[in-house]
Amino acid sequence: MYSNTIHFETLGCRLNQDESEGAARSFFNCGYSCTMEAVTSSAETDESTLLCIINTCTVTNKAEQKARRIIRMCLEKYPNSVVCVTGCYAELDGDSIKAMCPERISIIPGTKKYVLNKIAENLKKLVGAAGFIDDISRLDDFIKLHCSVSASPVQSALVNHKDTVAGKVYIPLPFTLYTPVFEKHSRASLKIQDGCNNSCTFCRIHFARGKAVSLGVDEVLNRVREIEASGKDEVVFTGVNLSQYAGDFYAGETPVKKDFAFLLKYLIENTKKIKFRISSFYPQSVTDSLCESLKSDRVQPFFHLSVQSGSDSVLKAMKRPYGHDDVVNAVKKIRNAKKDCFISCDIIAGFPGESDFDFNETVRLCEECSFSWMHVFPFSPRPGTEAAVMKPQITEAVKTRRAAVLGKIAVDSKIKYIESMKGREFTAVVENSRALRLSLRILKNTSAGSESGIYHAVTDNFIHVEFKSSRYIESSRSVRVRIDQVLEDNIRTGKEIECLSSLVSVNSQM
């Protein structure tokens, strides 16, 4: 019996999630059933899955350890499945991953994950008589063959006036895993940039993703319009480094490169109601022209800055293109443009050579900027990076202690921010299938003789709220909620729901 189920596991960043959604859409369009429920959600063996695709991350040692654990779990849970591993970890350490189980693991380098489109189109040819892939060498050879592809003509509903040959737009290969319809996520996301031209001393991602490349301005517009037409209220822009967005724009015969500030303004002017969320950017990218667009009520009041440290000497050692004061100025400009917005950042604790003074400079920066949240990571030496061999390395005990100090500041800051929002109303998006399974708990209201559902939603400014409703509300639906109670214990223990809220109204669909 032929199996047609494809299972996806996605680790790491929102960009990986976006690419997995695009790959799942390719398989779905070719007649396959796709699942994205985490392998950890059930211990039951599944003998019917044909292919398991794992999109990995390499940002820290823990990310790689998790990837290997998930690979082992998938090999056990899906005994008849080939496990196809891709993503940044597969790009850099594919041989060691393959060696875990050579007869059942295939590797797609992260920079070649567009090959998943070709696998979707040709998978039936690789399946044996028993209905499964019984000769992994055929899949390995297929992957190697299609990794050499260099051109990508993709049919598009909107054709740039320069690209009218056969009605096709030529899309850079990193952007061919695309979908306007999402299997798992309540908010749409759109990959507009990939790769990075920086060489930060702690980071492997520029090795794994390659040089910066951008989707053209008009193709971004085309895709946003498709997402808007699908009924989504919001789209999240994703990329490795949105600060390096440089998309082609045709104002005449010759394309010119346009930055993210231009793109955002252009999209606001040429779309209807859809709102835009910016995933992450560098402090020096917060220009006056960008801030003009941030003032629009169609730009969500949530921003994430890639900061890493508040010490100028540490930032220099990291090869970051900004300093302490640049971060402070960026935060001020954002808050002047968007009142009461949520601003988060990344911080590395215990970078090599970080002195007590350097660490205190980071603490001072966090307090000066009053970030709404901070993602704090103890420094993790990555193989092949400059920072891995820098001297002196900070002891694990000191890294842990410094991360704990910053973590407490982060928690206190988030509680303070959400407390300041109590009693106010916000638009929120009801979370997708996972939330409905976990949070749509049916409570019997004996006095009223009715049922109430408990829903999980995320506000415009990225507060995770829970609310009750006596009516069914589908995932991805936009609602209006009022913030009632901050759940401090949840925030301190890292739970998803951060506050309780009341449902004010259910917004009409676009």
N, C-alpha and C positions, 0 to 999 in steps of 0.2 A: 504493500500500500504506500502510495506516494505522500510524503508529509509536505505541508506547505507553510509551516509555522517558523517564523524568524524571531528570535529573542534578542533584545538589545539591553546592554548594561552600559551606562554612561557615568564616567568618573570625572571630577574636576570642574572646569569652568563652564560658564554659560555658553561659550563658543562651542565647546564639545557637545553640549546639549542640543544646540541649534543644528549642528552637523548631523547628529544622530537622528533628529526629527526629519531632516532632509533625506537621509538614507532610508529611513523607515517608509517615507512616502514613495520612494522609488520602488521598493519591494511591494508595497501595497498596490501601486499602479500596475505592477506585473502579476497581480493575482495572489499575492501571499498575505497571510495573516501575521501581523506584527504584535509582539507583546513587549512592554517596557517595565513590567513589575519587577522590582529588585529580586535577585536570586535569594537574598536573605529573608524575603517575606514568607517563604514556605520551605519546609524541609522535604516535601513530597517529591519523589522522583518523577521526571517527565520524559517519557521515552518517545514522544511524538515530535519533538522540536528538531527541525532539519539543520538549522544554522544558528549559532550563538555569536553575536557580534559584540565585542567589548571595546569601547572607546576609552583609552586610558589617559592618565595624567602623569607628569614627571616633575611637578613643581617642588616637591619635597620627598625625603626618604619615605615618610609615612604614606604619601600618595602611591609610591611604587610598591610598598609592602601591601597596601590595600588592593592594588591591581592584581598582584600575584595571588592573594587570598581569594579574590573574586574569580580569577581564572580557575583555580583549583575547585572552587565550589561549583562552577558551571560544568566543568568536566565530570563531576560526580552527579550533579542533578540532571544533566541532559546527556545520558550515556550514549545515545545514538547520534549526537550532534557533533559537527565540526565546530571548533571554537576559533573564530576569526578575530585576531587581536590587532587593533589599530590605535591611532592616537600618538601623543608625544612620547610616551614610554616605549611604544613599539618602534617609533622612528629611531630612537637612540640605543635601544637594547633589545632589538628584535631577536637576535640569535639566542640570547639567554632565555627569552620567553619561549621561543620555539623548542628549546631543549627541555622544557618542563614536560612536554608530551609530544614528541615529533610526529607521531602517527595521527594526532587529532588536532593539532594547533597549526593554523596558517597565519602568516604575518602580512599585514598591509602597512607599510611605512606611513606615519602620520601625514606626511606631505603628499601622499598618494591615495588618500582615503576616497577620492573621487572614483576610484576603481569599484567601489561598492555599487555605483550605478550600473556598471557593466556586469557585475556579478548578478544583480537583480535581473537583468535582461537575459542572461545566459545560464542561470543556475540549473534549469531543467536538463541542460545538456551535460552537466557535471554529476548528475544523480545516477546511482547504479540501479540494478534491477530490484533491489530490496527497498527502494524508495529513499535511500539516504546516500550521502557522499561516502563511498566505500574505498575510494582511492584518492587520498589527500594530495598526492603528487600532481594530479590533474588540476586541482584547484590552485596549488602553488605555482604551477607553470602558467596557468591562466592569469594569475595576478602579476607575475613577472612580465608577461607579454604586454599587458595593458598598462603597466606602470611606465612604459616607454612612450605612451601617447603624448603628443605635444599640442594638439589643436582641439578646440571644443566648440563646434558650431551648435548653438542651442536655439531652438525655435522660440520666438518671443512674440507676445501680443503687441508690444511696443518696440518699434524698430528705430534706432537712431538714424537720422537722415543720411549719415555717411555709410551705414551698414545695411544697404537694401538688397544686396545680392542674394537671390533666392529667398528673400524674406527672412533672413536669419541675422541674429545678433551674436557676435563671437564673445563668449563669456570666459574669463580666466578660469582655469580648471579648479582653483580653490573655492570657487563660488557656485559650482554645479550641484552641490548637495543643498538643495533649496526646497522649501515647501511653504505655501501660504496657509496650510491647514495643519494643526498640531495635534498629535496623538496624546501627549502627556501633559503639556504645559497650558495653563489657563491664559497666559499672556504670550502673544506672538513675539518672536525674536527674528532678527534679520542680520545676517553676517554681511558687513560692508567692508571689512578690512581683515587682512591676515598678515602674519609675519612681523618682524621688528628689525629696524636698522640700528638699534642701540646694541651695546655690548656690555650690559651691566655685569659686574664681576661675580654676582651671586646666582645668576640666572642661566638655566639651560634652554629656556624657551626659544631664544633666537637661534639656537642650534637645531631645535626640533621643528620649528615652523618656517625657518628661512627668512629671506629678506621681505620687507613690507610690500604688499600688493593691495590694490583697492578696486572695488567694484565701481564702474562708471556711474556718474551722477544720474543720468537718465534711466539706467537700469535699476538703480536704487529706487527712483521714483516709480518705475513700473511695478516693482515688487511691493512697495508700500501700498500702492493702489490696489494690487491683488489682495493683500492682507486686509485692507480696509473693506473691500468688496465681500470678503469672506465673513464679515460681521465682527471682526475684532475691534475693540475700542482703543487698543494700545499696541505699540510695537517697541521692543527693546533693541537698540542697536548694539551689535556685538562685534568684537575684533580683538586681536592681540594687543594692539596699541592704536586706539582711535585718534590719538594725537598725531599719528603719522598717516591719517587718511589723506589720499591725494588722488581723487577720482577724475577720470577724463570727462571734460564737458565741451560739447560742440556748440560754440556760438557762431562759428563760421566753418571754413573748410578744414581748419587745423584744430585738433583738440587742445585745450589748455587744462592744466592740473588745478583742481579746486580743493580747498581744505574743508575740514568738518564744519567750520562756522558757516561757510557758503552753503554747504549741503543742507544743513538744518534749516536755514532761512529759505532755501529753494523748496524744500519739502513742505514747510508751513504754508508757503504761498501757492503751492500747486496740488494740495490735497484738501479734503473736506473737513472732517472732524477728528480723525484719528489722532491720538496723543503719542508723544515720543518720550521714551526713557533712555537715558544715556548710561551705559554700563560702567565705563571707567575712562578717565583721561588724566594726563599729566598736569601739574599745576601751571606750567608755563603756557599751556594751551588755553587758559582762561583769559581770552583776549576781550577787548571792548566789543568787537563785532560779534563774538560768540554770546556775550552777556546780553546784547540787544535781543537775540533770539530767545535766550533763556527767560526773558520777561513774558513771553507768550504763555497764555493759560493752556496751550496745547503741549507745552514741555513740562513733564512731571517734576514735582518739587523734591526730587531725589537725585543726589550726585555722589559719585565715588571718586576720590582722588587717590592716585598711586603715590604714596608719600615715602614710606619705608623708614625714614629717620628724621629727627629734628636737628641733628648735628651736621654742620657744614663739612666738617672734616670726614665724618662717616659717609655722607652723601658723595663727597669727592672720591673716596675710596671705592664706593659702589659704582662710580662713573654715572651718577645720575645728573641730568642736565638742568638742575635747579638747586636752590638753597633754602634755608630756613625761612628767610623773609619772603621768598617767592610763594611758599605755601601759605603763609599768613595773608599775603595780598590776594592770592587766588580765592581763599575762603571769604575774605571781605567782599570781593567783587561778586561772588556768587550770591551771598546773602543780600547785597544791595539790589541784585537783579531779581531775586526770588525770595520773598519774605517767608520766614518760618520753615524753610526747606530742611530736609534731612541730608546731612553730609557725613559720609563715612570715609574711611581710609584704611590702607594697609600699613602695618608697622612690623619691622623685623627687630627682635630683641636679641642682643648679644652678637652683633656682627663682629668679625675679627678686628681687634684693636679698639673696640668701643670701650672707652674709659668711663669712670663714674661721671665725669663732667659731660661726656658725650651723651650718656644715658639721661642725665638730668636735663640736657637740652631737648631731648625728645619728649620728656615729661612736660617741660615748659611749653613746647609747641602744642601738645595735645590740650593742655589747659588753656592756652592762649586762644586756640581755634575753637574750643568747645565742640569738638566733633560729636555728632549724634551717636556714632558707633565707630569702633576700631577693630579691625581684624588683626589680631596680634599673633605673630609666629615666632617661636624661638628660631634662631638662625640654623639652617640645615645645610651643611656643606654638600654641594652637588658635584659629582665627578666631572672633571674636565673644565671646571670654572676656576677663574683666578682666585676667588675668595676661599676656595677649598684648601688652598696651600698658603694663604696669607698668615702672617705671624703678628701678634700672638693670637691664637684661637682662644675664645672665651670658654670657661668650663661649663659643663652642663648645669651644674648647680647655680651658677650665676645667671645663665640664660633663663633657667626656669624661674628664678626669683624675679628677674627683671620683667619677664613676660607676665608674671602674676601681678606685679604692680600696675603694669599697663592694662591688664585685663580687668582689674578692679575699676580703673578709671573709665574703661569702655562701658562696663555694666552700669556704673553710677551715671554716666553721661546719657545712656539710653533711657534709663528710668526718669531722669530729669527732663529729657526731651519729651517723652510720652506724657508725663505728668502735665507738662505745659499745654498739651493738646486736649486735656480732659474737658468735656462739655461741648467740644466743637464737632462739626459734621464734616465728613470726608467722603469722597467717592472711593469705592473699593471694588476689586474684581474677585468674584467667588473662585476659589481654587478648584483645580481640575479633579479628575477621577480619584486620585489618591486621597485628596482631601475629602471627597464625598464618601469614600469607604471608611476613612478613619474618623472624620469629624461629623458626618451626618448620622449622629446617633439618634435614634427615635425614642423620644421620651413620652410616656403616657401622661397626659394631663387629665387626671381623673375628675377634677372639678368641672372642667370644660368638656370632657368627653371627646377630646380631639388629640391629634398628634402634632408635636413640634419637632422640627429638625434643627440641629445645631450645626452651623456652617462656619467655615474658615474662609476668610477673605483677606486680601492685602490692599491697603489704602494707597492712594496716590503717592504719599510720602513714605511708603514702604513699612507701615506698621502692620503686623500680623494680628488680626482681630478675630474674635469669635462672637457670633450673634445667633439668636433664635429666630425662627420664622415658622408660622403655621402653614405656609404654602411651600411647595417645592420650587427651588430656584436652581436652574441648571448651571453647571460649571461655566466659567468664562463670562457669566452675566455681570454687568455693572450694577452696583447697588449704592445706596447712600446710607452711611452709618454714623452714629454719634459715639464718641469715645466716653466710656463710663468709668472703668476701673483698670488701673495698671496692675498687672500680675507680676509683682516684684520677684517673687520666688521663682516663677517660670523664667524670667530674664536671667536671674543669677545662676540658674542651673542649666541654661541653654535650651530650654524647651521652645517649641515653635510659636505657640500662641502667647502674645505679649500683653494683651489686654482684652477685657470684655467690652462689648459695645451693644448698642440697640439699633435695630433696623429702622431706618426712617422711610425709605422708599426703594422700590426696584425700578431701575431706569429702563426706559424703552430701548429696544435693540436698535442698532444703527441701520 
